[in-house]
Amino acid sequence: MSRITVVWLLLVLATLASFTLGHGAAIEFRSATVAIIVIALIKVRYVMLEFMELRCAPPMLRALSEGWIVVVGSILVSLFLRNAH
């Protein structure tokens, strides 16, 4: 099985996991939402690395893309936790 196929299968499993969390899995709402955001960011990372071919990109470009994921993820989680009631 090729690397791309394995990554694609993992992305499908991650989608199913976030779907399950979003539709009443047995964990608290805030925890489920944060988990869904983290899963989405992991999926974005793998799409960027494998399907946008950033795995072989120059180190600075790869570092910028990885940093973007961390910054956006931190902002999303902190805004959600600040405003969730």
Sequence and secondary structure as in RCSB ss.txt:
>XXXX:A:sequence
MSRITVVWLLLVLATLASFTLGHGAAIEFRSATVAIIVIALIKVRYVMLEFMELRCAPPMLRALSEGWIVVVGSI
LVSLFLRNAH
>XXXX:A:secstr
  HHHHHHHHHHHHHHHHHHHHTT SS HHHHHHHHHHHHHHHHHHIIIIIS GGGS HHHHHHHHHHHHHHHHH
HHHHHHHH  
